[in-house]
Amino acid sequence: PEQRPIPWLFHNFVEAWNSAPFARYFFNSIVVSVFTVLGVLITSSLAAYAFARLRFPGRNIIFMLFLATMMIPGEILLIPNFIIIKHLGWYDTYWALIIPWTANVFSIFLLRQFFATIPQELYDAAVLDGCGHFRFLTQIVLPLSRPALTTVALFNFIWSWNAFLWPLIVTSREEMRPIQVGLAFFVTESGTDTQLLMAAATITILPIVTLYFFVQRQFIEGIYTGGIRG
């Protein structure tokens, strides 16, 4: 028998968007992801430069301790972090969704490996021209590290955009929830509205796919250079 393809139906996307306050969810996710990426780039760049270029007692030991924290499951830190957030009065605010993730050990490691490959002669020449550490970092190191910075930004944008458990814990108001928590709107006690859930899930991945489409060359170059040179 002849099998006809099921026609494409776009009304599910419209219904999914209108069934829940997806515009607000999108806004929250964009705000949280963008400011998390900016915070990570600032803190990771400064820390990575210190570990790569500055000489101070215990530098390698401290760096190893930083790396060791990557072996600690994030679920173990949920309760301590939640208690801190409550004491600071940040519950149900953007601060709770952004600040805890603006320091990322993996990002520090990746940038440190890239910064360490910049020739020492370049720094010596900059010092002769009266360039200090901060100026050397901002005017020379960071422009040369654009692929690594792009990789760090993309990784952290994806992690922040896909976060579910932490936003679920530190938010209670619907207007503060990001998009991944908002997807739970389609899962109820009476069942799952599958077609709307799949349509909504498709909508949520569009920003990530679009972002990767524009930065894929820098992303691949950053992964390659960071892995090979490191």
C-alpha positions in Angstrom: 0.0 0.0 0.0 1.1 3.5 -0.7 2.4 5.4 2.4 1.9 9.1 2.3 4.1 11.2 4.6 2.4 12.9 7.5 2.0 16.6 6.6 4.0 19.1 8.5 1.9 21.0 11.1 3.3 24.3 12.3 0.4 25.1 14.6 2.0 23.1 17.4 4.8 25.6 17.6 2.3 28.5 17.9 0.2 26.6 20.4 3.3 25.6 22.5 4.5 29.2 22.5 1.1 30.5 23.6 0.3 27.8 26.1 3.0 29.0 28.5 4.7 32.4 29.0 7.5 31.3 26.7 8.5 34.9 25.9 9.3 35.4 29.6 11.1 32.1 29.8 13.2 33.0 26.8 14.0 36.4 28.2 15.1 34.9 31.5 17.3 32.3 29.8 18.9 34.9 27.6 19.6 37.3 30.5 21.1 34.5 32.6 23.1 32.9 29.9 24.6 36.2 28.5 25.6 37.5 31.9 26.9 34.1 33.0 29.1 34.0 29.9 30.4 37.6 30.5 31.2 36.7 34.2 33.0 33.5 33.2 35.1 35.3 30.5 36.2 38.0 33.0 37.0 35.7 36.0 38.5 32.9 33.8 40.7 35.3 31.9 42.1 36.9 35.0 42.6 33.5 36.8 44.1 31.8 33.7 46.6 34.6 33.1 47.7 34.5 36.8 48.3 30.7 36.5 50.0 31.0 33.1 52.2 34.1 33.5 52.6 35.1 37.2 55.1 33.5 39.4 54.0 33.1 43.0 54.5 30.4 45.8 52.3 27.4 45.4 51.0 28.3 42.0 51.1 24.8 40.6 49.6 23.3 43.8 46.7 25.8 43.8 46.1 25.0 40.1 46.0 21.3 40.8 43.5 21.9 43.6 41.4 23.9 41.2 41.4 20.9 38.8 40.6 18.5 41.6 37.3 20.3 42.2 36.2 19.2 38.8 35.9 15.6 40.2 33.3 16.7 42.8 29.7 16.1 41.5 27.7 19.2 41.3 24.8 17.6 43.2 27.0 17.5 46.4 27.2 21.3 46.4 23.5 22.0 45.9 22.6 22.2 49.5 25.6 24.4 50.6 25.1 26.7 47.7 21.4 26.9 48.4 22.0 27.8 52.0 24.4 30.6 50.9 21.9 31.9 48.4 19.2 32.0 51.1 21.5 33.9 53.6 22.4 36.4 51.0 18.7 37.1 50.2 19.2 36.1 46.5 16.4 33.4 46.4 14.2 33.9 43.4 16.4 36.6 41.8 18.7 36.7 38.8 21.7 36.8 41.2 21.0 33.2 42.3 20.9 32.1 38.7 24.0 33.9 37.5 26.6 34.5 40.3 27.3 30.8 41.3 28.3 29.9 37.7 30.5 32.9 36.9 33.6 31.0 38.0 34.3 27.9 36.0 37.3 25.7 36.6 37.2 24.1 33.1 37.2 27.5 31.5 40.2 28.5 33.6 42.0 25.4 32.6 41.3 25.8 28.9 42.4 29.5 28.8 45.4 28.8 31.0 46.6 26.2 28.5 46.2 28.6 25.7 47.8 31.6 27.5 50.8 29.4 28.3 51.6 29.0 24.6 52.1 32.7 24.0 55.8 33.3 23.6 57.7 34.8 26.6 59.6 37.1 24.1 56.3 38.8 23.3 55.8 39.7 27.0 59.4 40.8 27.3 59.0 43.1 24.3 55.8 44.5 25.8 57.5 45.2 29.1 60.3 47.2 27.4 57.5 49.4 25.9 56.2 50.0 29.4 53.4 47.5 29.3 52.2 46.0 32.6 50.4 42.7 33.2 46.9 44.1 32.9 47.6 46.0 29.7 49.4 43.0 28.3 46.4 40.8 29.0 43.8 43.1 27.6 45.6 44.4 24.5 47.8 41.5 23.5 46.8 38.2 25.1 43.0 38.4 24.8 43.0 39.5 21.1 45.3 36.5 20.3 43.1 34.2 22.3 39.8 34.8 20.4 39.3 31.2 19.4 39.8 30.0 23.0 37.5 32.7 24.3 34.9 31.8 21.8 35.1 28.1 22.9 34.7 29.1 26.5 31.8 31.4 25.8 29.9 28.7 23.7 30.4 26.0 26.3 29.2 28.2 29.1 26.3 29.5 27.1 25.1 26.0 26.4 25.6 24.9 30.1 23.7 27.9 31.3 20.9 27.6 28.7 20.4 23.9 29.5 20.5 24.3 33.3 17.5 22.7 34.9 18.1 21.5 38.5 19.6 24.6 40.0 17.0 27.1 38.5 14.3 24.7 39.7 15.6 24.9 43.2 16.3 28.6 43.5 13.2 29.9 41.8 9.6 29.7 42.8 7.9 32.4 40.8 6.9 31.6 37.2 8.3 35.0 35.9 11.8 34.0 37.2 12.0 30.6 35.6 14.3 29.9 32.6 13.1 28.0 29.6 14.3 24.5 30.6 12.2 24.7 33.8 9.4 26.1 31.7 9.3 22.9 29.6 7.9 21.1 32.6 4.7 23.0 32.0 3.8 20.3 29.4 4.3 17.5 31.8 1.4 17.2 34.2 -0.1 14.6 36.5 -2.7 13.7 33.8 0.0 13.0 31.3 2.4 14.6 28.8 1.3 16.7 25.9 3.9 15.1 23.6 3.4 17.1 20.5 3.5 20.4 22.3 6.5 19.3 24.4 8.5 18.3 21.3 7.6 21.6 19.6 8.7 23.6 22.6 11.9 21.6 22.9 12.6 22.4 19.3 12.1 26.1 20.0 14.6 25.9 22.9 17.5 24.6 20.9 17.2 27.2 18.1 19.4 29.8 19.8 22.2 27.2 20.5 22.1 25.9 16.9 22.1 29.5 15.5 25.0 30.5 17.8 27.1 27.5 16.9 26.4 28.2 13.2 28.1 31.6 13.4 31.0 30.6 15.7 31.8 27.1 14.6 35.1 27.9 13.0 36.4 29.7 16.1 35.0 27.0 18.3 36.8 24.2 16.4 40.0 26.2 16.3 39.8 26.9 20.0 39.3 23.2 20.9 42.1 22.1 18.5 44.7 24.7 19.6 43.8 24.3 23.3 44.1 20.5 23.1 47.3 20.3 20.9 49.2 23.1 22.5 48.1 22.3 26.0 
